[in-house]
């Protein structure tokens, strides 16, 4: 029988909008049936092109979300922080994952295995919906990003990527005050799809506008309301009663 979930895990995950919107019974059941794993920096957590074994929720550290691009290398899609979830596409469809994740730091991850997920939704079919909503939210973001990449110049892409990162960060951990994105300028350049040399003057423009402040391996969003005005709203989580 699954053991009682450690209170600190529930407290941490409830800071994220997706998990917080789940019914309390589902929150408890998900964490009870999951296990905690530790990863070294640089260790692969999930691999693109293979079926993910379950749903992964980040508890400590940071994860890089990457997408292989032919034989040329890989795109950096996102850097997840505690409260970030991954694996929902493969979990729901049974298909191979389209992105992979690598531990950017030492990390601890909560893993809900596929077999346990299937038991959950077999016992209560309405619990399938919030997992589907998690996948659909990511789908909406992906479609817009694809369009943006084709149509926007680098400065517009930077603004929208930062707005997306703010939205994702608040979904991971909705704390008051300015959002601090803990990623290097090299990582941000990879996410935007520009060189470091191109990124630097674009960030300088945002600093001059009072939108961001840059530090060591971090970008502080000083005015996310103005920045996120560039971004169309992402689907908000809905509570399942």
C-alpha positions in Angstrom: 0.0 0.0 0.0 1.4 3.5 -0.9 2.9 5.3 2.1 1.8 8.7 3.4 3.5 11.4 1.3 6.1 13.6 3.1 4.4 16.9 4.0 7.3 19.0 2.5 6.7 17.5 -1.0 3.0 18.4 -0.9 3.8 21.9 0.4 6.4 22.5 -2.4 4.2 21.2 -5.2 1.2 23.2 -4.0 3.1 26.3 -4.9 2.7 25.4 -8.5 -0.6 26.3 -10.3 -1.2 22.9 -12.0 -0.7 20.8 -8.9 -2.5 23.2 -6.7 -5.6 23.0 -9.0 -5.9 19.3 -8.5 -8.4 17.9 -6.0 -6.8 17.3 -2.6 -7.6 13.6 -2.9 -5.7 13.4 -6.2 -2.8 15.4 -4.9 -2.3 13.0 -2.0 -2.8 9.9 -4.3 -0.3 11.1 -6.9 2.4 11.8 -4.4 1.7 8.6 -2.4 2.1 6.5 -5.5 5.2 8.2 -6.7 8.8 7.7 -5.8 11.7 10.2 -5.4 14.9 9.9 -7.4 18.1 11.8 -7.3 20.2 12.8 -10.4 23.7 14.1 -10.8 24.4 17.2 -12.8 24.6 16.3 -16.5 22.6 13.0 -16.0 19.8 12.3 -18.5 16.4 12.2 -16.8 14.2 11.6 -19.8 15.3 10.9 -23.4 13.7 12.2 -26.6 12.7 9.4 -29.0 11.9 6.9 -26.3 8.7 6.4 -24.3 8.9 8.2 -21.0 8.2 5.8 -18.1 5.9 8.3 -16.3 5.3 11.8 -15.1 8.2 13.7 -13.6 7.9 16.5 -11.1 11.0 18.5 -10.1 11.5 18.9 -6.4 15.0 20.3 -6.2 17.6 21.6 -8.7 17.1 22.6 -12.3 16.3 20.5 -15.5 17.2 21.5 -19.1 14.5 20.6 -21.6 16.1 19.8 -24.9 15.0 18.8 -28.4 17.4 17.0 -30.8 17.8 18.7 -34.2 19.0 16.3 -36.8 22.7 15.6 -36.5 23.5 19.3 -35.8 22.9 19.2 -32.1 19.9 20.1 -29.9 17.7 23.1 -29.1 17.3 24.2 -25.5 13.5 24.7 -24.9 13.3 25.5 -21.2 15.1 25.4 -17.9 12.7 24.0 -15.3 12.9 24.8 -11.6 11.1 23.2 -8.6 7.4 22.7 -9.5 8.1 21.9 -13.1 6.4 18.8 -14.7 7.5 16.8 -17.7 6.6 13.5 -19.4 2.8 14.2 -19.8 2.8 13.7 -23.6 4.4 10.3 -23.6 2.3 9.3 -20.5 -1.0 10.1 -22.2 -0.3 8.9 -25.7 2.1 6.0 -25.1 4.3 7.5 -27.9 8.0 8.4 -27.7 8.8 11.7 -26.0 9.5 14.6 -28.3 11.8 16.3 -25.9 14.4 15.1 -23.4 15.5 16.4 -20.0 19.0 16.6 -18.5 19.9 17.6 -14.9 21.4 21.1 -15.1 22.3 20.8 -11.4 22.1 18.0 -8.9 18.3 17.3 -8.8 15.6 15.4 -7.0 12.6 14.4 -9.0 9.2 12.9 -8.1 8.3 10.1 -10.6 4.8 8.8 -11.1 5.2 5.6 -13.1 2.9 4.9 -16.0 1.4 1.8 -14.2 0.5 3.9 -11.2 -1.0 6.6 -13.4 -3.1 4.0 -15.1 -4.4 2.7 -11.8 -5.3 6.3 -10.7 -7.4 7.0 -13.8 -8.9 3.5 -13.8 -10.1 4.1 -10.2 -11.4 7.5 -11.0 -11.7 8.3 -14.8 -12.4 12.1 -14.2 -8.8 12.4 -12.9 -7.6 11.9 -16.5 -8.7 15.5 -17.4 -6.1 17.5 -15.4 -3.3 15.5 -16.9 -4.7 16.2 -20.4 -4.9 19.9 -19.5 -1.3 19.9 -18.6 -0.4 18.5 -22.1 -2.8 20.8 -23.9 -1.3 23.9 -22.2 2.1 22.9 -23.4 0.7 22.3 -26.9 -0.8 25.8 -27.1 2.6 27.3 -26.1 4.4 25.2 -28.7 2.1 26.2 -31.5 2.6 29.9 -30.7 6.3 29.6 -30.4 6.5 27.9 -33.8 4.7 30.8 -35.4 6.8 33.3 -33.5 10.0 31.7 -34.7 8.9 32.0 -38.3 7.7 35.6 -38.2 9.4 37.7 -35.5 12.8 39.4 -35.5 15.3 38.5 -32.7 14.2 41.4 -30.4 10.5 40.3 -30.6 11.5 36.6 -30.0 13.5 37.6 -26.9 10.5 39.5 -25.4 8.1 36.7 -26.1 10.5 33.9 -24.8 11.0 35.9 -21.6 7.3 36.3 -21.2 6.8 32.6 -21.8 9.5 31.8 -19.2 7.8 34.1 -16.7 4.5 32.3 -17.3 6.1 28.9 -16.9 8.0 30.0 -13.8 4.8 31.3 -12.1 3.1 28.0 -13.0 6.0 26.1 -11.4 6.1 28.2 -8.3 3.7 31.1 -7.9 5.5 33.3 -5.3 4.9 37.0 -4.9 7.4 39.6 -6.2 9.5 39.7 -9.3 10.4 36.5 -11.2 14.0 35.6 -11.2 15.0 33.2 -14.1 18.0 31.2 -13.0 19.7 30.7 -16.3 22.8 31.9 -17.9 22.9 34.2 -20.9 24.3 31.3 -22.9 21.2 29.3 -22.0 18.9 32.2 -22.8 20.5 32.7 -26.2 19.9 29.0 -26.9 16.3 29.3 -25.9 15.8 32.4 -28.1 17.8 30.9 -31.0 20.4 33.6 -31.3 24.1 34.0 -30.6 25.5 35.4 -27.3 26.8 38.4 -29.4 23.3 39.0 -30.7 21.6 38.6 -27.3 23.8 41.1 -25.4 22.6 44.3 -27.1 19.0 43.0 -27.0 19.2 42.5 -23.3 20.7 46.0 -23.0 17.6 47.4 -24.6 15.4 45.7 -22.2 17.5 46.9 -19.3 17.2 50.5 -20.6 13.4 50.1 -20.7 13.4 48.9 -17.1 12.0 45.5 -18.0 14.9 43.3 -16.8 18.0 43.2 -14.6 20.8 40.8 -15.3 23.0 39.1 -12.8 25.3 36.1 -12.5 23.5 33.3 -14.3 20.1 35.0 -13.7 17.7 37.4 -15.3 15.4 39.3 -12.9 12.1 40.4 -14.5 11.6 43.9 -13.1 8.3 44.5 -14.8 6.6 41.3 -15.9 3.2 43.0 -16.5 4.7 45.1 -19.3 6.8 42.3 -20.6 4.0 39.8 -20.6 1.8 42.2 -22.6 3.7 40.9 -25.6 2.5 37.4 -24.8 -1.0 36.0 -25.5 -2.4 34.2 -22.4 -1.6 30.6 -21.8 -4.4 28.2 -20.7 -5.0 28.6 -17.0 -5.3 25.5 -14.9 -8.9 24.6 -13.9 -9.8 22.8 -10.7 -11.4 19.4 -11.1 -14.1 18.9 -8.5 
